[in-house]
C-alpha cells in the first residue's frame, strides 16, 4: 500500500519539495539522541555565568567569520611580538653592565665591570 502511494502519479512536485523540507525536521524532532543533546546543551548554557556567556558568544562570532579569524590571528601575533620586544628591551636595559647591550654614557653613575 505504501509503495503504491509513493509511486502514485497524481502527486504534485511542489508537495514533494515541501515534504522533503519538513520531513528532515520532523525526523530530527523524533530522534531521542538529538533531542537529549539539544536539551543538555541548553541546560549547560543556562548554567554559565554572564562572563562565560560573553566569552562563548565572542568565540562563536570570531570562529564563524573568516575576517574575524584573520583579525584575531594578526592581533594575537602583534601582541606576542610586542611582549617579546618589551621584555627583550627591559632585559637588555636592566642587564646592560653585564651584557653591553646599551653603550653607557660617560656620565653614567653605574660603573662597568672589568
ZADO-428050 format. One record per residue (C-alpha): z, y, x. Coordinates in nm, 3 decimals. Last residue first. Example, Ala and Ser with C-alpha at 12.3 -4.5 7.8 and 13.67 -1.06 7.14 Angstrom:
! ZADO-428050
0.714;-0.106;1.367
0.780;-0.450;1.230
END
This chain:
! ZADO-428050
3.441;4.476;8.617
3.538;4.557;8.261
3.407;4.888;8.121
3.669;5.152;8.041
3.703;5.278;7.685
3.753;5.656;7.656
3.376;5.721;7.660
3.279;6.044;7.838
3.005;5.876;8.043
2.855;5.726;7.726
2.868;5.354;7.681
2.543;5.156;7.660
2.552;4.952;7.345
2.514;4.576;7.356
2.697;4.559;7.691
2.854;4.223;7.598
3.216;4.271;7.698
3.259;4.646;7.653
3.030;4.635;7.349
3.238;4.388;7.143
3.322;4.607;6.845
2.981;4.775;6.837
2.788;4.449;6.875
2.997;4.266;6.618
2.955;4.551;6.370
2.582;4.564;6.434
2.549;4.192;6.382
2.763;4.207;6.065
2.556;4.494;5.926
2.225;4.328;6.016
2.323;3.991;5.869
2.462;4.144;5.551
2.142;4.348;5.505
1.922;4.045;5.571
2.115;3.840;5.315
2.092;4.122;5.062
1.716;4.154;5.112
1.667;3.777;5.073
1.867;3.781;4.750
1.669;4.078;4.613
1.345;3.903;4.714
1.440;3.591;4.519
1.574;3.781;4.217
1.251;3.985;4.195
1.040;3.669;4.213
1.249;3.491;3.951
1.229;3.795;3.720
0.850;3.805;3.760
0.823;3.435;3.679
1.034;3.461;3.362
1.248;3.179;3.220
1.477;3.139;3.520
1.588;3.503;3.522
1.648;3.520;3.148
1.830;3.186;3.140
2.048;3.289;3.432
2.128;3.620;3.264
2.221;3.434;2.946
2.445;3.192;3.133
2.619;3.471;3.323
2.681;3.664;3.001
2.818;3.350;2.831
3.040;3.283;3.131
3.177;3.637;3.116
3.240;3.603;2.740
3.437;3.281;2.796
3.271;2.953;2.707
3.398;2.733;2.421
3.116;2.842;2.189
2.856;2.720;2.442
3.026;2.381;2.472
3.025;2.332;2.095
2.658;2.438;2.068
2.558;2.192;2.342
2.757;1.917;2.170
2.591;1.991;1.834
2.241;1.985;1.988
2.310;1.666;2.182
2.453;1.495;1.874
2.147;1.592;1.667
1.909;1.480;1.939
2.091;1.147;1.963
2.107;1.099;1.586
1.729;1.147;1.538
1.684;1.246;1.173
1.633;1.615;1.246
1.379;1.529;1.513
1.189;1.315;1.265
1.168;1.603;1.020
1.058;1.848;1.290
0.793;1.603;1.406
0.675;1.552;1.048
0.655;1.926;0.979
0.351;2.013;1.187
0.176;1.684;1.130
0.219;1.714;0.755
0.094;2.070;0.753
-0.210;1.975;0.957
-0.274;1.676;0.733
-0.232;1.898;0.425
-0.501;2.125;0.567
-0.740;1.835;0.617
-0.742;1.733;0.247
-0.671;1.373;0.148
-0.912;1.226;-0.108
-1.050;0.968;0.136
-0.748;0.731;0.114
-0.691;0.586;0.458
-0.318;0.664;0.471
-0.265;0.565;0.108
-0.429;0.226;0.159
-0.228;0.164;0.473
0.088;0.244;0.281
0.000;0.000;0.000
END
